[in-house]
Amino acid sequence: MVRRGFEGEGVQPFSGAGVDAMSEPSHDPKRDGHEAKGGAPASRPDDAELSARLDKLNAKLSELQSRGAPAEPTLSDRTSSRSGAALAFRLGAEFVSGVLVGSAIGYGIDYVFSASPWGLLIFTLIGFAAGVMNMLRAAGEGPGGTGSGRSGGRAP
């Protein structure tokens, strides 16, 4: 059956009615906007219908705006998101700087005293601990912090 379709046996060519109907412009002045071809209702509304819909939508919009829905975020909302991002960058920098400083001190001790991996390993771990302590202090959770986090708001 498919082969017959490709070879042209028993298949009639397009009559052109369906293809022509698809390529015709959708606005036909003879129709007067009431019915499309085939008896279906017209797909494009006239100007009066469109302006009525626009007025209806404007009324709904003004009603929703009068209910008190804020149009844009307040200053406190924008500030809190910015301060959250700033805190995240600060905490990351505190941790990374602690690890890097510990590793640099360990490398320096290894270089001076020729105690090859031990100074670097020990001081990298110390730098890791210092970075965690600095992060907790900056977040207000650890010693010297304000205690505004999970510790229940208690000052040390």
PyMOL commands that set and color helices and strands:
alter all, ss='L'
color gray80, all
select helices_A, chain A and resi 2-7+17-23+37-39+47-66+75-113+116-139
alter helices_A, ss='H'
color red, helices_A
deselect
rebuild
show_as cartoon
